[in-house]
Amino acid sequence: MRFRALPGFRDFYPEQMAVRRTIEAVWHQASRRAGFQEFDGPVLESLELFTSKSGPEIETQLYAFSDKGERRVALRPEMTPTLARMVGARAGGLPKPIKWYCVPQFFRYERPQRGRGREFLQWNVDVIGASEPAADAEVMAVAIDALRMLGLGEQDVVMRVNDRRFLRRMLQSIDVEEREEPEVLGIIDKLARDPAAAKRLEERLGEKRAREILGWCERMPLGRAEELESVLEACRDYGVEAYLEPDFKTVRGLAYYTGPVWEIFDRGTQLRAIAGGGRYDELIAAFGGPDLPALGFGMGDVVLRELLQEKGLEPEAPPRVEVFVVPIGPEMLGPARQVLARLRERGVSADAPYGGTKVGKALKAADLIGARRAVLVGPEEWAEGAVRVKDLASGQEQSVRLEDLE
Amino acid sequence: MRFRALPGFRDFYPEQMAVRRTIEAVWHQASRRAGFQEFDGPVLESLELFTSKSGPEIETQLYAFSDKGERRVALRPEMTPTLARMVGARAGGLPKPIKWYCVPQFFRYERPQRGRGREFLQWNVDVIGASEPAADAEVMAVAIDALRMLGLGEQDVVMRVNDRRFLRRMLQSIDVEEREEPEVLGIIDKLARDPAAAKRLEERLGEKRAREILGWCERMPLGRAEELESVLEACRDYGVEAYLEPDFKTVRGLAYYTGPVWEIFDRGTQLRAIAGGGRYDELIAAFGGPDLPALGFGMGDVVLRELLQEKGLEPEAPPRVEVFVVPIGPEMLGPARQVLARLRERGVSADAPYGGTKVGKALKAADLIGARRAVLVGPEEWAEGAVRVKDLASGQEQSVRLEDLE
C-alpha cells in the first residue's frame, strides 16, 4: 500500500525546501530591515472568527470541522482575523504604529489548479494605527524590495496603484449611485482580464458613462486623484517609482478596502497577480479589534515561484555541506569524527562516511554533494596533529594543523 | 464580541516569536552544519497514514475530520509517517544515507496542561539507510550541539542512553518471555518516575528477578552492553560524552525502537524530557516506505523554552531596528525616507516616523525601540549631501556624507 499527499497539498523535498526557505528569507529580510516585527497565530481558529465578518458563505471554501470538544473550528484561510484578534487583546499596551509581519501557511478548500493549491504560504505585512499616506507607500516599497532582492526588476513586474476613495468619487461624478457601486466596481475590476466586461459596463451604465470610465482606464486621470498624490510622492522617496503604474482598473476584489489599493503583476502575462494590498481602515474593528486605521498586503509563494522559474531566477539549493572529511583507513574513522566535531563547532558544515573507508569513493561522494573541500585524515599526519585539506575545485592540497582548521 | 485563541493553541506576539525564531535558528544551524537537509510535508494528511501503523485508537488523540471531498484527514501528530511516505515515493533516487531534518508543528487533541498544549513545534532529525552505530552517535551529538548553542551545559541536562537489543537480551537472560516483554519494558520505563513501579515489577516477575533488574537500573551493567560500546565510543569522538549517562531504565515508551534509545532530561527536576530518539529499523517499511534502517529524534519547543526561562537563558528579542531616522522639520520627511531607503538597501534595519516631526519625541521613540543610532536629517546638512549620525548610547554625534552612510 502506497500513501500519497492529499490533492492540493505539497511535499517539500530538500531541493524544494531550499527554494522555499530562500524566498522566505527574503521576505523576512525585507520586513525586518523596514522595522516590521514577526508574529504568528494558530493554524486552527474558531470558525466564527472567519465567518463573523465575511458571512457563512465563506465556510464553503474553508477546511472547517467540529473538534472533539464540539467546537466549530477551521484551518486559517487568511491572517487578518487573527491579527485583529491579537491586536484587540492587547491594543492598549502596543505602541503605535504597530508594524507586524508574518509568513504563515493558509488553507482553502478549492479545486486544485495550476498556481492554486489547497495550501499555500503567504507573506503578510501590516501597519495598524497609521493614517499617513507614507505608511501606504512604505508597505508598497517593502513588497518591491523583496522582489528586487529576488532579482525581479521593473522590466519583470509592475505595481498597479489606485485609490478606493478616488474611484468612488469619480463614479459619483458621473452619477453612479452608492448602491450601484459594488457591481460597477466589480465590472471595472474585470476590465483587464475579461473581454466581455466593457460590454457589461455599457449595459449597466449606458454608452456615455461607460465610455467615460473606459477613458479613465485607458489613461488614469491622475490630476484628479489627489488622494494618491502623497502616496506616490513617498514612493518616489523610497525609490520604487519605476515599478509603479497608476491604474483606474485596479479595484481589488475584496470589499473592505477604504483607501489606496494596489496589485503587483508579472509584466509578461499581465495576468498573474504576485501580491496585492491596500488600506482597510474599518476592518480591524469589524473583526472585533480596536477601531484603528490599518493597511497591508499579502504575497503568496506559488505564483512567485513559477515566475522565478520562468525567468531562470529560482534560487539554487546550497551544497549539502562545505567540507567532506575522509578517513584514510578504518582506524581513522574515530579521528575523522573528531575533525567533524571541530569543524561543526566552528560553524563549518561538514560530513564524513559513517563506516566505509574507501578513499576514492569518499572523494566521489564529496564531489556529488558539492563540497568545496575534502579533509583527509591519515595516520601519519594525525600523529603529528595535522590533516590534509584538499580544494576540490583546484585539486590543490595542503597540510593544516588541527587547531588551525576552520 | 471578543474572540480568543482555541484552548491549547498559542498566539506568538513579536516578543514570543523572536524567542521561537531564535530556538528554531539553533535547530537549523545544528542540523545544517552536520550535513542534514531540511524537508517538510503537509500539515494535513490522510487519516489512514497515521492509523495504518499505530491502529485506530490513535484517532482519539488526533485532530481528525472528513474534508468536503469525504476524505478522512488529520492534522499531523508526528512526522515519521510523512517521512516514510516521502522517502518511499523516491527511495531509489535518493543517495544513502538520507540525512533529513524538519521543524514542523504538530497537533494532538489532549487535555491542555503545563508543558503540553494541543499544538507544539518539534525539531526532527533522521538518518535513513545507515546501520552503523556512528549514525546513532551523530544524531545524539546533533541534539546536544543545539542545547549547547542555547547555553545548556552538561550541568543542566543529561542524555540517558540504552539499547533495546541489550534490554531484551538482559530480560531473556532471566527468563522473561517474549510475550511478557512489552509489559515488563513498560514497568521499567516508569521506574524513574513512579514509586509504585518497583512493586509492580516484583508482583509481575517475583522478588528475585525484580531485584536483579532493579540492580541493573541502579548500576548499568555496561560490561554486558556490547551493543552500546561503539555508539558510546563515537560519542566520545564527537566530544559529547560528558552529557551521557548509560541507563537501564531508559526504554522509550514507543514500541517501534529496535536499537539504541535515548532521552535528554533536565538535570534539575529529572522529570521533564527535552528530547528523545533512537533507532527504528523496521518503521519506515511498516509505514509503507522502503525497507531501510533508520534512526532519529524529536525535540519539542515547549519544555525546552520553560527550561531556558528557568535558567535565565531565554534568548532576548533583538531591537526592532538598528537606526531611527529623524527628520528635522516637516520638509525633511521626504529626505528622511530617502535616507531610510538607502539604509535598508544596504541591509541596515531602519525606521522613521510616518508624519509627526517633533525631534524630542522621535528620539524618545528611537530609545524605546532600542535603536543604537539616530540619523538626524536637517535642511542645511541635507543641502550639502550629509546627515548627522548620533550614537544613542554615548550621545556622540558626527556628520556623515550620504554615500558613506551604512
Contacts between the chains, C-beta under 8 A, distances in Angstrom:
chain1	res1	chain2	res2	distance
A	1	B	52	7.3
A	1	B	288	5.4
A	2	B	88	6.8
A	2	B	89	7.7
A	2	B	288	6.0
A	3	B	45	7.9
A	3	B	46	6.6
A	3	B	48	7.2
A	3	B	49	4.9
A	3	B	52	7.7
A	3	B	81	7.7
A	3	B	85	4.7
A	3	B	88	7.8
A	3	B	287	7.9
A	3	B	288	5.6
A	4	B	46	7.9
A	4	B	85	7.4
A	4	B	89	7.8
A	5	B	41	7.0
A	5	B	42	5.4
A	5	B	45	7.2
A	5	B	85	7.6
A	6	B	42	6.3
A	6	B	44	6.0
A	6	B	45	6.6
A	6	B	46	6.1
A	6	B	67	7.8
A	6	B	71	6.8
A	6	B	73	6.4
A	7	B	69	7.8
A	9	B	42	3.7
A	9	B	44	6.4
A	9	B	45	7.9
A	10	B	42	6.8
A	11	B	39	7.8
A	11	B	40	7.8
A	11	B	41	5.4
A	11	B	42	7.1
A	11	B	82	7.9
A	11	B	86	5.3
A	11	B	89	7.7
A	12	B	39	5.8
A	12	B	40	4.1
A	12	B	41	7.0
A	13	B	39	5.9
A	13	B	86	6.8
A	13	B	90	7.2
A	14	B	37	3.7
A	14	B	38	6.4
A	14	B	39	5.4
A	14	B	100	6.8
A	17	B	37	7.5
A	17	B	38	4.8
A	17	B	39	5.4
A	17	B	40	5.8
A	18	B	37	7.7
A	18	B	38	7.5
A	20	B	40	7.7
A	21	B	38	6.8
A	29	B	347	7.7
A	32	B	349	5.5
A	33	B	343	7.8
A	33	B	344	4.4
A	33	B	347	6.4
A	33	B	348	6.7
A	33	B	349	4.4
A	33	B	350	7.0
A	34	B	340	8.0
A	34	B	344	5.9
A	34	B	349	7.4
A	34	B	350	7.8
A	34	B	351	7.3
A	35	B	320	5.7
A	35	B	321	4.5
A	35	B	349	6.2
A	35	B	350	6.8
A	35	B	351	3.5
A	37	B	14	3.7
A	37	B	17	7.4
A	37	B	18	7.7
A	37	B	320	5.8
A	38	B	14	6.3
A	38	B	17	4.8
A	38	B	18	7.4
A	38	B	21	6.8
A	39	B	11	7.9
A	39	B	12	5.8
A	39	B	13	5.9
A	39	B	14	5.4
A	39	B	17	5.4
A	40	B	11	7.8
A	40	B	12	4.1
A	40	B	17	5.8
A	40	B	20	7.7
A	41	B	5	7.1
A	41	B	11	5.4
A	41	B	12	7.0
A	42	B	5	5.4
A	42	B	6	6.3
A	42	B	9	3.8
A	42	B	10	6.8
A	42	B	11	7.1
A	42	B	119	6.6
A	43	B	43	6.4
A	43	B	75	7.8
A	43	B	105	6.7
A	43	B	107	7.8
A	43	B	119	7.2
A	44	B	6	6.0
A	44	B	9	6.4
A	44	B	63	7.3
A	44	B	75	7.4
A	44	B	107	7.4
A	44	B	119	7.5
A	45	B	3	7.8
A	45	B	5	7.3
A	45	B	6	6.6
A	45	B	9	8.0
A	46	B	3	6.6
A	46	B	4	7.9
A	46	B	6	6.1
A	48	B	3	7.2
A	49	B	3	4.8
A	52	B	1	7.3
A	52	B	3	7.8
A	60	B	68	7.9
A	63	B	44	7.3
A	63	B	67	6.5
A	65	B	65	3.5
A	65	B	66	7.4
A	66	B	65	7.4
A	67	B	6	7.8
A	67	B	63	6.6
A	67	B	109	6.7
A	68	B	60	7.9
A	68	B	109	5.2
A	69	B	7	7.8
A	71	B	6	6.8
A	73	B	6	6.4
A	75	B	43	7.7
A	75	B	44	7.3
A	81	B	3	7.6
A	82	B	11	7.9
A	85	B	3	4.7
A	85	B	4	7.4
A	85	B	5	7.6
A	86	B	11	5.4
A	86	B	13	6.8
A	88	B	2	6.8
A	88	B	3	7.8
A	89	B	2	7.6
A	89	B	4	7.8
A	89	B	11	7.7
A	90	B	13	7.2
A	95	B	368	7.0
A	97	B	354	6.8
A	99	B	320	7.9
A	99	B	351	7.7
A	100	B	14	6.8
A	105	B	43	6.7
A	107	B	43	7.8
A	107	B	44	7.4
A	109	B	67	6.7
A	109	B	68	5.1
A	119	B	42	6.6
A	119	B	43	7.2
A	119	B	44	7.5
A	130	B	354	5.2
A	132	B	354	3.8
A	132	B	355	4.2
A	134	B	333	7.1
A	134	B	337	6.9
A	134	B	354	4.4
A	134	B	355	6.6
A	135	B	354	5.0
A	137	B	337	7.8
A	138	B	354	7.5
A	141	B	341	7.0
A	145	B	344	6.8
A	145	B	345	7.7
A	233	B	334	7.1
A	234	B	334	7.4
A	234	B	337	6.0
A	237	B	334	4.8
A	237	B	335	7.6
A	237	B	337	3.7
A	237	B	338	5.1
A	237	B	341	6.9
A	238	B	337	5.8
A	238	B	338	7.8
A	238	B	340	7.4
A	238	B	341	4.8
A	239	B	338	7.3
A	239	B	341	4.8
A	239	B	345	7.9
A	287	B	3	7.9
A	288	B	1	5.4
A	288	B	2	6.0
A	288	B	3	5.6
A	320	B	35	5.7
A	320	B	37	5.8
A	320	B	99	7.9
A	321	B	35	4.4
A	333	B	134	7.1
A	334	B	233	7.1
A	334	B	234	7.4
A	334	B	237	4.7
A	335	B	237	7.6
A	337	B	134	6.9
A	337	B	137	7.8
A	337	B	234	6.0
A	337	B	237	3.7
A	337	B	238	5.8
A	338	B	237	5.1
A	338	B	238	7.8
A	338	B	239	7.4
A	340	B	34	8.0
A	340	B	238	7.4
A	341	B	141	7.0
A	341	B	237	6.9
A	341	B	238	4.8
A	341	B	239	4.9
A	343	B	33	7.8
A	344	B	33	4.5
A	344	B	34	5.9
A	344	B	145	6.8
A	345	B	145	7.7
A	345	B	239	7.9
A	347	B	29	7.7
A	347	B	33	6.4
A	348	B	33	6.7
A	349	B	32	5.5
A	349	B	33	4.4
A	349	B	34	7.4
A	349	B	35	6.2
A	350	B	33	6.9
A	350	B	34	7.7
A	350	B	35	6.8
A	351	B	34	7.3
A	351	B	35	3.5
A	351	B	99	7.7
A	354	B	97	6.8
A	354	B	130	5.2
A	354	B	132	3.8
A	354	B	134	4.3
A	354	B	135	5.0
A	354	B	138	7.5
A	355	B	132	4.2
A	355	B	134	6.6
A	365	B	95	8.0
A	368	B	95	7.0
